[in-house]
Amino acid sequence: MTGTQDFAGMAALVTGGASGIGAAVAALLRARGARVAVLDRDTGGAPEGTLALEADVTDDVSVRTAVAAAVAEFGALHTVVSNAGVGATGTVADNGDDEWRRVLDVNVIGMVRIARHALPHLRRAAAARPGAVSVTHTCSVAATAGIPQRALYSASKGAVLSLTLAMAADHVREGIRVNCVNPGTADTPWVTRLLERAEDPAAERAALEARQPTGRLVTADEVAAAVAYLASPAAAAVTGTALAVDGGMQGLRLRPPR
């Protein structure tokens, strides 16, 4: 699908777009014709041809300034991909109150800040281009499946799933679609760092791969393809949807191999 130009004439904003899934999304939207702004704390990895905007989703002024800069450059905003997020490991006993506040501030309230400042521009775009205006959140299979040692992370992504549904209901009559993608364990820099801290990185990676029925980690490009579908005009009838990109982790129950 990278040869199509279905995002031609559209402007997109991708948070956390300088690495991992966000960078893959930004590059794909750019390849398919969109003008793309990347919002990140460190924009060094922003894909070529994107507008790199240094901002922190935990800072409301920073977010407002970045959104305004993107609209000033592009003249409009049609697509927001709220991807910025942080991970956390452990049970409820393993993370203190400050860590809970930090992760929820980034993973949930960060998305709220982006939406708050993008919505006026999205409403204007929707009036001119029905069906083409959207918000897509990066959620996780952790929102719908109990995963050991992920209490804080799972709680934050469960909130993202509920936020997605609530926003979809709030804005559907304004012509703004809101969806999310639920990746399984993806081969991203955060997972790489997690593996590096394990006592036996190779064994830990094998365990993560075995947890997914396909027997491998999800790639950033596979998640990006799902985001691009949800954000594209082809998904004009899709809103309030959580699209799993998890190698079957959520829905399949396989027998153990013989």
C-alpha positions as a Markdown table, in Angstrom:
| # | Residue | x | y | z |
|---|---|---|---|---|
| 1 | Met | 0.0 | 0.0 | 0.0 |
| 2 | Thr | 3.0 | 2.3 | 0.2 |
| 3 | Gly | 2.6 | 3.2 | -3.5 |
| 4 | Thr | -0.8 | 4.8 | -3.0 |
| 5 | Gln | -1.2 | 8.5 | -2.3 |
| 6 | Asp | -4.5 | 8.3 | -0.3 |
| 7 | Phe | -3.2 | 11.0 | 2.1 |
| 8 | Ala | -2.4 | 13.5 | -0.6 |
| 9 | Gly | -3.5 | 17.0 | 0.5 |
| 10 | Met | -3.8 | 15.9 | 4.2 |
| 11 | Ala | -1.8 | 17.1 | 7.1 |
| 12 | Ala | -0.9 | 14.8 | 10.0 |
| 13 | Leu | 0.6 | 15.1 | 13.5 |
| 14 | Val | 2.3 | 12.1 | 15.1 |
| 15 | Thr | 3.4 | 12.2 | 18.7 |
| 16 | Gly | 6.4 | 10.1 | 19.8 |
| 17 | Gly | 7.1 | 10.1 | 16.0 |
| 18 | Ala | 10.9 | 10.1 | 16.2 |
| 19 | Ser | 11.4 | 6.4 | 17.1 |
| 20 | Gly | 9.8 | 3.0 | 17.1 |
| 21 | Ile | 6.1 | 2.7 | 16.1 |
| 22 | Gly | 5.7 | 6.5 | 15.9 |
| 23 | Ala | 8.6 | 6.9 | 13.4 |
| 24 | Ala | 7.2 | 4.0 | 11.3 |
| 25 | Val | 3.8 | 5.7 | 11.2 |
| 26 | Ala | 5.2 | 9.1 | 10.3 |
| 27 | Ala | 7.3 | 7.6 | 7.5 |
| 28 | Leu | 4.4 | 5.7 | 6.1 |
| 29 | Leu | 2.0 | 8.6 | 6.1 |
| 30 | Arg | 4.6 | 10.7 | 4.5 |
| 31 | Ala | 5.2 | 8.0 | 1.8 |
| 32 | Arg | 1.4 | 8.0 | 1.1 |
| 33 | Gly | 1.2 | 11.7 | 0.5 |
| 34 | Ala | 0.6 | 13.4 | 3.8 |
| 35 | Arg | 2.5 | 16.4 | 5.2 |
| 36 | Val | 3.6 | 15.1 | 8.6 |
| 37 | Ala | 4.6 | 16.9 | 11.7 |
| 38 | Val | 6.5 | 14.8 | 14.3 |
| 39 | Leu | 6.2 | 15.8 | 17.9 |
| 40 | Asp | 8.8 | 14.3 | 20.3 |
| 41 | Arg | 11.0 | 15.3 | 23.2 |
| 42 | Asp | 14.0 | 14.2 | 21.0 |
| 43 | Thr | 13.4 | 14.7 | 17.3 |
| 44 | Gly | 16.7 | 13.3 | 16.2 |
| 45 | Gly | 15.1 | 10.2 | 14.7 |
| 46 | Ala | 12.3 | 12.0 | 12.9 |
| 47 | Pro | 11.8 | 10.6 | 9.4 |
| 48 | Glu | 13.2 | 12.5 | 6.5 |
| 49 | Gly | 10.7 | 15.0 | 5.0 |
| 50 | Thr | 8.7 | 15.5 | 8.2 |
| 51 | Leu | 8.4 | 18.7 | 10.3 |
| 52 | Ala | 10.2 | 18.0 | 13.5 |
| 53 | Leu | 8.7 | 19.7 | 16.6 |
| 54 | Glu | 10.4 | 19.4 | 19.9 |
| 55 | Ala | 7.7 | 19.1 | 22.6 |
| 56 | Asp | 6.7 | 17.1 | 25.8 |
| 57 | Val | 3.2 | 15.8 | 26.0 |
| 58 | Thr | 3.2 | 16.3 | 29.8 |
| 59 | Asp | 3.6 | 20.1 | 29.2 |
| 60 | Asp | 0.3 | 21.7 | 28.1 |
| 61 | Val | 2.1 | 24.9 | 26.8 |
| 62 | Ser | 4.6 | 22.8 | 24.9 |
| 63 | Val | 1.8 | 20.8 | 23.3 |
| 64 | Arg | -0.3 | 23.9 | 22.4 |
| 65 | Thr | 2.8 | 25.5 | 20.8 |
| 66 | Ala | 3.7 | 22.5 | 18.8 |
| 67 | Val | 0.1 | 21.9 | 17.5 |
| 68 | Ala | -0.1 | 25.6 | 16.5 |
| 69 | Ala | 3.3 | 25.4 | 14.7 |
| 70 | Ala | 2.2 | 22.4 | 12.7 |
| 71 | Val | -1.1 | 24.1 | 11.6 |
| 72 | Ala | 0.8 | 27.3 | 10.8 |
| 73 | Glu | 3.1 | 25.3 | 8.5 |
| 74 | Phe | 0.5 | 23.1 | 6.9 |
| 75 | Gly | -2.6 | 25.4 | 7.0 |
| 76 | Ala | -4.8 | 22.6 | 8.3 |
| 77 | Leu | -4.8 | 19.4 | 10.4 |
| 78 | His | -6.6 | 16.3 | 9.3 |
| 79 | Thr | -5.0 | 13.4 | 11.2 |
| 80 | Val | -3.6 | 13.1 | 14.7 |
| 81 | Val | -1.8 | 9.9 | 15.8 |
| 82 | Ser | -1.3 | 10.0 | 19.6 |
| 83 | Asn | 1.5 | 7.5 | 20.0 |
| 84 | Ala | 3.8 | 9.0 | 22.7 |
| 85 | Gly | 4.0 | 6.7 | 25.7 |
| 86 | Val | 6.2 | 5.1 | 28.3 |
| 87 | Gly | 6.4 | 1.6 | 29.7 |
| 88 | Ala | 6.4 | 0.3 | 33.2 |
| 89 | Thr | 6.9 | -3.1 | 34.8 |
| 90 | Gly | 5.9 | -4.7 | 38.0 |
| 91 | Thr | 2.9 | -5.5 | 40.1 |
| 92 | Val | 0.8 | -2.8 | 42.0 |
| 93 | Ala | 3.3 | -3.1 | 44.8 |
| 94 | Asp | 6.3 | -2.4 | 42.7 |
| 95 | Asn | 5.7 | 1.2 | 41.6 |
| 96 | Gly | 5.3 | 4.2 | 43.9 |
| 97 | Asp | 2.7 | 7.0 | 43.6 |
| 98 | Asp | 5.1 | 9.2 | 41.7 |
| 99 | Glu | 5.7 | 6.6 | 39.0 |
| 100 | Trp | 2.0 | 6.0 | 38.7 |
| 101 | Arg | 1.5 | 9.7 | 38.2 |
| 102 | Arg | 4.3 | 9.9 | 35.7 |
| 103 | Val | 3.1 | 7.1 | 33.5 |
| 104 | Leu | -0.5 | 8.2 | 33.5 |
| 105 | Asp | 0.5 | 11.7 | 32.8 |
| 106 | Val | 2.3 | 10.6 | 29.6 |
| 107 | Asn | 0.2 | 7.7 | 28.4 |
| 108 | Val | -3.3 | 9.1 | 29.2 |
| 109 | Ile | -3.3 | 12.8 | 30.0 |
| 110 | Gly | -0.7 | 13.4 | 27.2 |
| 111 | Met | -3.3 | 12.2 | 24.7 |
| 112 | Val | -5.9 | 14.4 | 26.3 |
| 113 | Arg | -3.6 | 17.5 | 25.9 |
| 114 | Ile | -3.0 | 16.7 | 22.2 |
| 115 | Ala | -6.7 | 16.2 | 21.5 |
| 116 | Arg | -7.7 | 19.3 | 23.4 |
| 117 | His | -5.5 | 21.5 | 21.2 |
| 118 | Ala | -6.0 | 19.7 | 18.0 |
| 119 | Leu | -9.8 | 19.5 | 18.0 |
| 120 | Pro | -10.5 | 23.0 | 16.8 |
| 121 | His | -8.4 | 22.4 | 13.8 |
| 122 | Leu | -9.8 | 18.9 | 13.2 |
| 123 | Arg | -13.4 | 20.3 | 13.3 |
| 124 | Arg | -12.5 | 22.8 | 10.6 |
| 125 | Ala | -10.9 | 20.1 | 8.5 |
| 126 | Ala | -13.9 | 17.8 | 8.9 |
| 127 | Ala | -16.2 | 20.4 | 7.5 |
| 128 | Ala | -14.2 | 20.6 | 4.3 |
| 129 | Arg | -13.2 | 16.9 | 4.0 |
| 130 | Pro | -15.9 | 14.6 | 5.5 |
| 131 | Gly | -14.6 | 11.1 | 6.4 |
| 132 | Ala | -11.0 | 12.0 | 6.2 |
| 133 | Val | -10.5 | 13.5 | 9.7 |
| 134 | Ser | -9.4 | 11.2 | 12.5 |
| 135 | Val | -7.6 | 10.7 | 15.8 |
| 136 | Thr | -5.8 | 7.3 | 16.3 |
| 137 | His | -4.4 | 6.3 | 19.7 |
| 138 | Thr | -1.7 | 3.7 | 20.2 |
| 139 | Cys | -3.2 | 1.5 | 22.9 |
| 140 | Ser | -2.1 | -2.1 | 23.7 |
| 141 | Val | -3.2 | -5.7 | 24.1 |
| 142 | Ala | -2.5 | -5.0 | 27.7 |
| 143 | Ala | -5.8 | -3.0 | 27.8 |
| 144 | Thr | -7.8 | -6.2 | 27.1 |
| 145 | Ala | -5.6 | -9.1 | 28.4 |
| 146 | Gly | -4.1 | -9.7 | 31.8 |
| 147 | Ile | -0.4 | -9.7 | 31.4 |
| 148 | Pro | 1.9 | -10.4 | 34.4 |
| 149 | Gln | 4.2 | -7.7 | 35.7 |
| 150 | Arg | 2.4 | -4.9 | 33.8 |
| 151 | Ala | -0.1 | -3.5 | 36.4 |
| 152 | Leu | 0.7 | 0.2 | 35.9 |
| 153 | Tyr | 1.2 | 0.0 | 32.1 |
| 154 | Ser | -2.0 | -2.1 | 31.7 |
| 155 | Ala | -4.0 | 0.4 | 33.8 |
| 156 | Ser | -2.8 | 3.3 | 31.6 |
| 157 | Lys | -3.7 | 1.5 | 28.4 |
| 158 | Gly | -7.1 | 0.4 | 29.7 |
| 159 | Ala | -7.7 | 4.1 | 30.2 |
| 160 | Val | -6.6 | 4.8 | 26.6 |
| 161 | Leu | -9.1 | 2.3 | 25.3 |
| 162 | Ser | -12.0 | 3.9 | 27.3 |
| 163 | Leu | -10.8 | 7.3 | 26.2 |
| 164 | Thr | -10.9 | 6.2 | 22.6 |
| 165 | Leu | -14.6 | 5.0 | 22.9 |
| 166 | Ala | -15.7 | 8.2 | 24.8 |
| 167 | Met | -14.0 | 10.5 | 22.3 |
| 168 | Ala | -15.5 | 8.6 | 19.4 |
| 169 | Ala | -19.0 | 9.1 | 20.8 |
| 170 | Asp | -18.3 | 12.8 | 21.6 |
| 171 | His | -17.0 | 13.7 | 18.1 |
| 172 | Val | -18.7 | 11.4 | 15.6 |
| 173 | Arg | -21.3 | 14.0 | 14.7 |
| 174 | Glu | -18.5 | 16.6 | 14.1 |
| 175 | Gly | -17.1 | 14.3 | 11.5 |
| 176 | Ile | -14.1 | 13.3 | 13.5 |
| 177 | Arg | -13.3 | 9.5 | 13.8 |
| 178 | Val | -11.5 | 8.2 | 16.8 |
| 179 | Asn | -9.9 | 4.7 | 17.0 |
| 180 | Cys | -7.0 | 2.9 | 18.5 |
| 181 | Val | -4.6 | 0.1 | 17.6 |
| 182 | Asn | -3.7 | -2.6 | 20.2 |
| 183 | Pro | -0.3 | -3.9 | 19.4 |
| 184 | Gly | 1.0 | -7.1 | 21.0 |
| 185 | Thr | 4.6 | -7.1 | 22.1 |
| 186 | Ala | 6.3 | -5.0 | 19.4 |
| 187 | Asp | 10.0 | -5.0 | 18.4 |
| 188 | Thr | 10.7 | -1.5 | 19.6 |
| 189 | Pro | 13.5 | 0.4 | 21.4 |
| 190 | Trp | 11.6 | 0.1 | 24.7 |
| 191 | Val | 11.3 | -3.7 | 24.4 |
| 192 | Thr | 15.0 | -3.8 | 23.4 |
| 193 | Arg | 15.9 | -2.0 | 26.6 |
| 194 | Leu | 13.6 | -4.2 | 28.6 |
| 195 | Leu | 15.3 | -7.3 | 27.2 |
| 196 | Glu | 18.8 | -5.8 | 27.9 |
| 197 | Arg | 17.9 | -5.6 | 31.6 |
| 198 | Ala | 16.8 | -9.2 | 31.9 |
| 199 | Glu | 19.0 | -11.8 | 33.5 |
| 200 | Asp | 18.9 | -13.9 | 30.3 |
| 201 | Pro | 17.9 | -11.6 | 27.4 |
| 202 | Ala | 17.7 | -14.5 | 24.9 |
| 203 | Ala | 15.4 | -16.5 | 27.1 |
| 204 | Glu | 13.3 | -13.5 | 27.8 |
| 205 | Arg | 12.9 | -12.7 | 24.1 |
| 206 | Ala | 12.0 | -16.3 | 23.4 |
| 207 | Ala | 9.3 | -16.1 | 26.1 |
| 208 | Leu | 7.9 | -12.9 | 24.6 |
| 209 | Glu | 7.8 | -14.5 | 21.2 |
| 210 | Ala | 6.2 | -17.7 | 22.4 |
| 211 | Arg | 3.4 | -15.6 | 24.1 |
| 212 | Gln | 2.1 | -14.6 | 20.7 |
| 213 | Pro | 0.5 | -17.3 | 18.6 |
| 214 | Thr | 2.5 | -16.3 | 15.5 |
| 215 | Gly | 5.6 | -17.1 | 17.5 |
| 216 | Arg | 7.3 | -13.7 | 16.9 |
| 217 | Leu | 7.2 | -10.1 | 17.9 |
| 218 | Val | 5.1 | -7.6 | 16.0 |
| 219 | Thr | 7.0 | -5.2 | 13.9 |
| 220 | Ala | 6.7 | -1.4 | 14.0 |
| 221 | Asp | 5.8 | -1.4 | 10.3 |
| 222 | Glu | 2.9 | -3.8 | 10.9 |
| 223 | Val | 1.5 | -1.5 | 13.5 |
| 224 | Ala | 2.0 | 1.5 | 11.3 |
| 225 | Ala | 0.0 | -0.1 | 8.5 |
| 226 | Ala | -2.9 | -0.6 | 10.8 |
| 227 | Val | -2.7 | 3.0 | 12.0 |
| 228 | Ala | -2.6 | 4.2 | 8.4 |
| 229 | Tyr | -5.7 | 2.2 | 7.6 |
| 230 | Leu | -7.7 | 3.7 | 10.5 |
| 231 | Ala | -6.5 | 7.2 | 9.6 |
| 232 | Ser | -7.2 | 6.9 | 5.9 |
| 233 | Pro | -10.3 | 8.0 | 4.0 |
| 234 | Ala | -10.8 | 4.2 | 3.2 |
| 235 | Ala | -11.9 | 3.9 | 6.9 |
| 236 | Ala | -14.5 | 6.6 | 6.7 |
| 237 | Ala | -17.1 | 4.3 | 8.3 |
| 238 | Val | -14.8 | 3.2 | 11.1 |
| 239 | Thr | -14.9 | 4.9 | 14.5 |
| 240 | Gly | -14.8 | 3.7 | 18.1 |
| 241 | Thr | -12.8 | 0.6 | 17.0 |
| 242 | Ala | -9.8 | -1.1 | 18.6 |
| 243 | Leu | -7.8 | -2.9 | 16.0 |
| 244 | Ala | -5.6 | -5.6 | 17.4 |
| 245 | Val | -2.2 | -6.1 | 15.8 |
| 246 | Asp | -0.9 | -8.7 | 18.2 |
| 247 | Gly | -0.2 | -11.9 | 16.4 |
| 248 | Gly | -3.4 | -13.4 | 17.7 |
| 249 | Met | -2.4 | -12.9 | 21.4 |
| 250 | Gln | -5.8 | -11.5 | 22.5 |
| 251 | Gly | -8.2 | -13.7 | 20.6 |
| 252 | Leu | -6.6 | -17.1 | 20.0 |
| 253 | Arg | -6.3 | -20.0 | 22.5 |
| 254 | Leu | -4.0 | -22.6 | 20.9 |
| 255 | Arg | -3.2 | -26.0 | 22.2 |
| 256 | Pro | 0.4 | -26.5 | 23.4 |
| 257 | Pro | 2.7 | -27.8 | 20.7 |
| 258 | Arg | 3.3 | -31.6 | 20.8 |
